[in-house]
Amino acid sequence: MKSIWEMDAPIGLAFFFGPALIIGIMMLISGFNTVSAIMVLVLVLCGLNYMHTSIIGKYRIMKSIVNSIHLKKDSKILDAGCGHGAFMLQFNRQAANISEIIGIDIWSNKDQGSNSIAATQKIMENSNLADKVKLKTANILNMPFNDNEFDLIVSSLVLHNIKPFEKRKAALVNIARVQKQKGQLVIMDIGYETGKYVRILKDLEYQNVNIANTGYNGWWGTPMVPTFVITATK
């Protein structure tokens, strides 16, 4: 479990707890109201679910994903939008099969609390991957890597922050560029337009493209904002 200060988009809590607080104050002024009380309860429960997904649920999803991945020896991995390195840390037990794992990010505190290259470096230094991790400041739209460089590429809760959608498409094109033939791709993202990624990846000649809903652990407040995981091979 991570702290609330390391949440994804911590401002999201304001969408739930803010209105709940306002309605609660109004009830204190004007008196108890059943409908208002139910609204407060629902908003608080949604806020708590948002917190669960951000500091517990998403890590369970990542662990499940990595447990299903079989790395070949001397694999080179890219974490595109690594944040605090949560996805990379899940590979601790497979460190012997990793030659290098590179994490890139623009280190935005808007997208993730307390996000910085120094903080992530400190986290990774205490892992089995310490001598294999390299962190870089880079944008997925303009990655400083050669074509066909990575055996495995993972990206967690990043693409939806890239706007408009055409830029998300460009990000996928760039990911495909640096992915080795027969390499594995895992994209974990909020499901606003996630289904479109499947069509784009197929157009980029990825095979075995699958999409799965992650359920309760991936609900960002409500089931209407779910997390999906897309897997594919180049």
Buried (B, 14 or more C-beta within 10 A) or exposed (E): EBEEEBBBBBEBBEBBBEBBBEBBEEBEEEEEEEEBEEBBEEBBBBBBBBBBBBBEBBBBBBBEBBEEBEBEEEBBBBBBBBBBBBBBBBBEEBBEBBEBBBBBBBBEEEBBBBBBBEBBBEBBEEBBBEEBBEBEEBBBEEBEBEEEBBBBBBBBBBBBBBEEBEEBBBBBEBBBBBBBEEBBBBBBBBBEEBEEBBEBBEEBEBEEBEBEEBEEBBBBBEEEBBBBBBBBEB
